[in-house]
């Protein structure tokens, strides 16, 4: 069933380092406390553990505890939930985003651009394909953190409505996060949402949040760049997308290319 409006909830939080049980308990408390009607809840990158390269000790199987937990919560809250998890699949490790719906369906996206500065490419296998999800009549493109720096990968050749980034993006480069999220919204004429964590991780990296929602014109429609914990629900409008695309026609002039 197609919806004109989509209610999206962002959860920006600290993470317990390499402690999935504590993180699931913490996020479950926040999720169950949401009072507003919501269609989609967004959690940060590697939300059960923090951005760790210690995959051997923290990876879950394809149908692991966190995925089962997501399915139950999505069912209970009657909405979809997304975020990324360390997954072991056929002997390889992936930074895998799950998109789980209230009906128990699961879409996945494996992070394409592994973060070489942190050595992520030495531990995790890069994904090879984009994922476009159709949920309640909204076409969504979920991506993960470092993918934000690569506009060709995010290019809206699929006419998606909503671009999602889940991240552990450090404070020292937060100006790039702010700028690139806005740019991705403008160039793709799509809503663009970025959800980031806050606090210190086990490697001493500090995160300042700045989770945000931008509309198709690059207007920042979330209240402000919060640097503390928050749970916020915002309403996205399909009419806003259609009116601006029909009027401006920018996507019709996009370059045609294929990814090799």
C-alpha positions as CSV (number, residue, x, y, z in Angstrom):
1,X,0.0,0.0,0.0
2,X,1.5,3.3,-1.1
3,X,1.6,6.1,1.5
4,X,1.7,9.8,0.7
5,X,3.5,10.6,3.9
6,X,6.2,8.6,5.6
7,X,7.1,9.0,9.3
8,X,10.7,8.3,10.0
9,X,12.4,8.1,13.4
10,X,16.1,8.8,14.0
11,X,17.8,7.4,17.1
12,X,21.1,9.1,17.8
13,X,22.9,7.5,20.8
14,X,26.1,6.5,22.4
15,X,27.1,2.9,21.9
16,X,28.5,0.3,24.3
17,X,31.9,-0.8,22.9
18,X,31.7,-4.4,21.6
19,X,28.7,-5.2,23.8
20,X,25.8,-6.3,21.6
21,X,23.6,-7.4,24.6
22,X,23.9,-3.9,26.2
23,X,23.3,-2.1,22.9
24,X,20.2,-4.2,22.1
25,X,18.8,-3.5,25.6
26,X,19.5,0.2,25.3
27,X,18.0,0.6,21.8
28,X,15.0,-1.6,22.7
29,X,14.2,0.7,25.6
30,X,14.4,3.8,23.3
31,X,12.3,2.1,20.6
32,X,9.6,0.8,22.9
33,X,9.3,4.3,24.4
34,X,8.5,5.9,21.0
35,X,5.0,7.4,21.3
36,X,4.5,8.9,17.8
37,X,3.3,6.7,15.0
38,X,6.3,5.8,12.9
39,X,6.9,3.8,9.7
40,X,10.7,3.5,9.8
41,X,13.3,3.6,12.6
42,X,17.0,4.3,11.8
43,X,19.9,3.1,13.9
44,X,23.6,3.8,13.4
45,X,26.2,1.8,11.6
46,X,27.4,-1.3,13.6
47,X,24.9,-0.4,16.3
48,X,25.4,-3.6,18.3
49,X,29.2,-3.1,18.7
50,X,30.5,0.2,17.5
51,X,32.8,0.5,14.6
52,X,35.3,-2.3,15.5
53,X,37.8,-4.2,13.3
54,X,37.5,-7.1,15.8
55,X,35.1,-9.0,13.6
56,X,36.1,-12.5,14.7
57,X,34.8,-11.8,18.2
58,X,31.8,-9.7,17.3
59,X,30.4,-11.2,14.1
60,X,27.0,-12.8,14.1
61,X,25.7,-15.5,11.8
62,X,23.4,-14.6,8.9
63,X,20.4,-15.3,11.0
64,X,21.9,-14.2,14.3
65,X,20.5,-12.8,17.5
66,X,20.4,-9.2,16.4
67,X,18.4,-10.0,13.2
68,X,15.9,-12.0,15.3
69,X,15.7,-9.1,17.7
70,X,15.1,-6.7,14.9
71,X,12.3,-8.9,13.5
72,X,10.5,-9.0,16.9
73,X,10.8,-5.3,17.5
74,X,9.6,-4.4,14.0
75,X,6.6,-6.7,14.5
76,X,5.8,-5.3,17.9
77,X,6.2,-1.6,16.8
78,X,4.4,-2.3,13.4
79,X,7.2,-0.6,11.4
80,X,10.5,-1.2,9.7
81,X,13.9,-0.9,11.4
82,X,17.3,-0.5,9.7
83,X,20.9,-0.3,10.8
84,X,24.1,-2.2,10.1
85,X,25.6,-5.3,11.9
86,X,28.8,-7.3,11.7
87,X,27.9,-10.5,9.9
88,X,29.9,-13.7,9.1
89,X,28.7,-15.2,5.8
90,X,30.4,-18.2,4.2
91,X,33.6,-17.5,6.1
92,X,33.8,-13.8,5.2
93,X,32.9,-10.7,7.3
94,X,30.6,-8.0,6.1
95,X,29.4,-4.7,7.4
96,X,25.8,-5.5,6.5
97,X,22.8,-3.3,6.7
98,X,19.5,-5.0,7.6
99,X,16.1,-3.5,6.6
100,X,13.5,-5.4,8.5
101,X,9.8,-4.9,8.2
102,X,6.9,-5.6,10.5
103,X,6.0,-8.5,8.2
104,X,9.3,-10.2,8.8
105,X,10.8,-9.5,5.4
106,X,14.5,-8.7,5.3
107,X,16.5,-6.7,2.7
108,X,20.2,-6.4,3.0
109,X,23.0,-4.1,1.8
110,X,26.7,-4.9,2.2
111,X,28.8,-1.7,2.6
112,X,30.5,-1.1,-0.8
113,X,33.2,1.4,0.3
114,X,35.2,-0.1,3.2
115,X,37.0,2.6,5.2
116,X,40.7,2.1,4.3
117,X,41.9,4.7,6.7
118,X,40.7,2.4,9.6
119,X,41.8,-0.8,7.8
120,X,38.2,-1.9,7.3
121,X,39.1,-3.3,3.9
122,X,41.5,-5.7,5.6
123,X,38.8,-7.2,7.7
124,X,35.5,-6.8,5.9
125,X,34.6,-7.9,2.3
126,X,33.1,-5.0,0.3
127,X,29.6,-5.4,-1.2
128,X,29.2,-5.2,-5.0
129,X,25.6,-4.1,-5.6
130,X,23.2,-1.4,-4.5
131,X,19.9,-2.3,-2.9
132,X,16.7,-0.5,-3.7
133,X,13.9,-1.2,-1.2
134,X,10.2,-0.5,-1.9
135,X,8.4,0.0,1.4
136,X,4.9,1.4,1.6
137,X,5.3,2.8,-1.9
138,X,8.6,4.6,-1.1
139,X,11.7,3.6,-3.0
140,X,14.7,3.8,-0.7
141,X,18.4,3.4,-1.2
142,X,20.3,2.4,2.0
143,X,24.0,3.1,2.2
144,X,26.6,3.0,4.9
145,X,29.0,5.7,6.3
146,X,32.0,6.0,4.0
147,X,29.7,5.4,1.0
148,X,28.7,9.0,1.5
149,X,32.0,10.3,0.0
150,X,31.3,8.6,-3.4
151,X,28.5,10.3,-5.3
152,X,28.6,8.0,-8.3
153,X,27.6,5.1,-6.2
154,X,24.6,7.0,-4.8
155,X,23.5,8.5,-8.1
156,X,19.7,8.3,-8.4
157,X,19.4,6.3,-11.6
158,X,16.6,4.2,-10.0
159,X,14.3,7.2,-9.2
160,X,14.4,6.4,-5.5
161,X,12.6,8.8,-3.1
162,X,14.8,8.4,0.0
163,X,18.5,8.0,0.5
164,X,19.6,6.6,3.8
165,X,23.0,6.7,5.5
166,X,23.8,4.9,8.7
167,X,27.2,5.9,10.1
168,X,29.9,6.1,12.7
169,X,31.3,9.4,11.4
170,X,33.9,11.0,13.7
171,X,33.7,14.5,15.0
172,X,37.0,15.6,13.4
173,X,35.4,15.3,9.9
174,X,31.9,16.3,10.8
175,X,31.9,19.3,8.5
176,X,32.3,16.8,5.6
177,X,29.3,14.8,6.9
178,X,27.1,17.9,7.0
179,X,28.1,19.1,3.6
180,X,27.9,15.8,1.8
181,X,24.5,14.8,3.2
182,X,23.1,18.1,1.8
183,X,24.9,17.6,-1.5
184,X,23.5,14.0,-1.9
185,X,20.0,15.4,-1.4
186,X,20.4,18.2,-3.9
187,X,22.0,16.3,-6.7
188,X,19.6,13.3,-6.4
189,X,16.5,15.3,-5.8
190,X,15.7,12.9,-3.0
191,X,15.2,13.1,0.7
192,X,18.5,12.3,2.4
193,X,18.8,11.1,6.0
194,X,22.0,10.5,7.9
195,X,22.0,8.8,11.3
196,X,25.2,9.0,13.3
197,X,26.3,8.0,16.8
198,X,27.8,10.2,19.6
199,X,30.3,9.6,22.3
200,X,33.7,7.9,22.5
201,X,34.5,4.5,21.0
202,X,37.0,1.9,22.2
203,X,39.7,3.3,20.0
204,X,39.4,6.8,21.4
205,X,37.5,8.3,18.5
206,X,34.9,10.9,19.4
207,X,31.6,11.2,17.6
208,X,29.4,14.3,17.7
209,X,26.2,13.1,15.9
210,X,24.8,15.7,13.6
211,X,22.1,13.2,12.4
212,X,19.9,15.1,10.0
213,X,17.2,15.0,7.4
214,X,17.4,17.0,4.1
215,X,14.6,17.5,1.6
216,X,15.0,17.3,-2.2
217,X,16.2,21.0,-2.3
218,X,18.8,20.5,0.3
219,X,16.8,22.2,3.1
220,X,17.6,20.9,6.6
221,X,14.2,19.9,7.9
222,X,15.3,18.3,11.1
223,X,15.4,20.8,14.0
224,X,19.1,21.2,14.3
225,X,22.4,19.3,14.3
226,X,22.0,17.7,17.7
227,X,25.2,16.7,19.4
228,X,23.6,14.7,22.2
229,X,21.3,11.7,22.4
230,X,17.9,12.2,20.9
231,X,15.0,10.3,19.3
232,X,13.1,12.4,16.7
233,X,10.3,11.5,14.3
234,X,9.8,13.5,11.1
235,X,7.2,13.3,8.3
236,X,8.4,13.1,4.7
237,X,6.0,14.0,1.8
238,X,5.8,12.2,-1.5
239,X,4.1,15.4,-2.9
240,X,7.1,17.4,-2.0
241,X,9.3,15.1,-4.2
242,X,6.9,14.9,-7.1
243,X,6.1,18.6,-7.2
244,X,9.8,19.6,-7.2
245,X,10.9,17.0,-9.7
246,X,8.0,17.8,-12.1
247,X,8.7,21.5,-11.9
248,X,12.5,21.5,-12.0
249,X,13.1,18.5,-14.2
250,X,16.8,18.2,-13.0
251,X,16.9,14.4,-13.0
252,X,15.9,14.3,-16.6
253,X,19.2,16.0,-17.5
254,X,21.4,13.6,-15.4
255,X,24.3,11.9,-17.1
256,X,23.8,8.3,-18.3
257,X,26.5,5.9,-17.3
258,X,26.9,2.4,-16.0
259,X,29.1,1.2,-13.1
260,X,31.8,-1.1,-14.3
